[in-house]
Amino acid sequence: MASLSKVLPLLSASLLVLTAPLALAQASGGEASETAKETADRLLTEGLVPGVQNEIREEGRPGVAGGHSQAAFIAAYDADGDGRVSLDELIMRRTTRLQAADTDGDGFYNEAEYVAEYAGRQRQQYADQGKDYVETDKRVTEGLKQAGVRFNLLDRDRDGLLSLEEDLTSARKTFARNDTDGDGFVTAADPKPQREGDDDAASDAADAGKNPEKAAD
């Protein structure tokens, strides 16, 4: 019979898996009057960051909309198609995304620009996978709501703008987490990270949830 010390961690992990979707659903629309910024602030303050997703969840193959897995990370950032992602590729892709989305030309994302940029990738991924993109579909609308929450988690100084450096600081953490063999590339051969994912907002928020004051730095 398994010892209690071995069983308890498994039970705790199971509870986390079961409760995270509920917390995420509440964060992405459970409170109709709550704005994306208010949701982000609540998650950080209460430490309820269940991995804020900015992806098309686990359906079909990974694509440009990103996701939590290493496969999704590679699909989103492998610019030359060689099956691996370098830090330079990641920085280039994140930089060009901001430049293309910056419709007012101020050099920053605002929340509307950030969400619109994600919506474009979301739409492209649906097309790439041969799926109909329906703007009223629950999965689509939840993804867009979560993008707004993600923006506010990444906007660490709470000025309503996301600079390239704020975005890249988070992206570099994501790269380091996924490059588990430390060879300077993220590939399918890398051992899975302890907290697997592309969603750097979730990583930052998890840290901030342990230390809410850090979110305002």
C-alpha positions, -999 to +999 in steps of 0.1 A: +000+000+000+013+034-010+025+055+019+006+087+029+036+108+020+035+096-015-003+098-019-008+134-006+012+151-033-008+132-060-040+143-044-029+179-042-019+178-079-053+163-088-071+190-069-051+217-086-061+203-120-097+201-111-100+236-096-079+255-121-105+254-149-131+268-125-108+296-114-099+304-150-136+304-160-142+329-133-112+350-144-123+351-180-160+359-176-174+346-144-180+382-131-196+402-159-189+436-143-152+428-138-127+444-163-096+426-176-075+449-153-096+441-123-094+404-130-056+406-133-054+426-101-076+401-083-057+371-095-024+387-084-037+398-050-054+366-042-028+344-057-053+327-079-033+324-111-043+291-127-021+296-158-039+324-176-042+309-211-038+328-243-043+300-267-066+277-286-067+250-260-053+216-268-074+211-299-058+202-332-021+207-338-002+236-322-001+268-342+006+305-343-018+314-315+007+297-290-001+276-260+013+260-229+033+231-244+068+231-258+052+220-291+030+251-291+060+273-282+080+259-312+050+263-336+046+299-326+082+310-327+102+287-351+106+314-378+129+294-401+110+261-398+140+241-386+122+226-356+140+246-330+136+281-315+166+303-306+163+333-283+170+356-313+140+341-331+118+346-301+129+383-297+125+389-334+089+374-335+078+393-304+093+426-318+077+423-352+043+414-335+044+447-315+055+467-345+027+453-366+001+458-339+011+493-329-016+511-349-012+545-332+026+544-337+036+552-301+059+522-297+038+504-271+009+480-270-023+493-255-048+467-244-069+470-276-038+466-298-026+436-277-060+418-279-063+426-316-029+411-323-038+379-305-072+378-323-053+379-356-032+349-346-062+331-332-080+336-365-050+324-385-046+293-364-083+284-370-077+288-407-045+268-407-064+240-390-093+241-414-117+253-387-144+279-389-136+310-369-169+322-353-165+354-333-194+344-310-180+310-302-173+306-265-138+293-271-130+324-292-145+349-268-129+333-238-095+335-255-100+372-262-110+379-227-080+360-214-058+381-237-070+412-220-062+397-186-028+386-199-021+422-210-028+435-175-006+408-159+023+418-182+018+455-177+038+455-145+039+492-140+002+495-145+004+525-169-020+510-194+008+504-219+030+474-226+065+483-238+087+460-259+111+456-230+082+445-206+071+420-232+107+407-239+115+404-202+087+380-198+095+363-231+131+356-220+119+339-189+097+317-211+126+308-232+148+299-203+121+278-188+116+258-220+153+255-229+157+228-203+190+213-216+206+248-217+219+245-253+205+278-265+176+263-284+141+250-276+134+218-294+112+187-290+142+169-275+143+193-245+131+175-214+097+189-204+100+219-181+086+215-146+060+242-155+056+237-192+044+266-213+045+295-237+023+315-214+049+338-198+021+358-182+012+328-162+048+324-150+051+361-141+017+360-124+025+329-104+056+347-090+036+378-083+009+358-067+034+346-041+045+382-037+017+405-048+037+437-042+061+425-069+034+430-095+035+467-090+073+470-095 
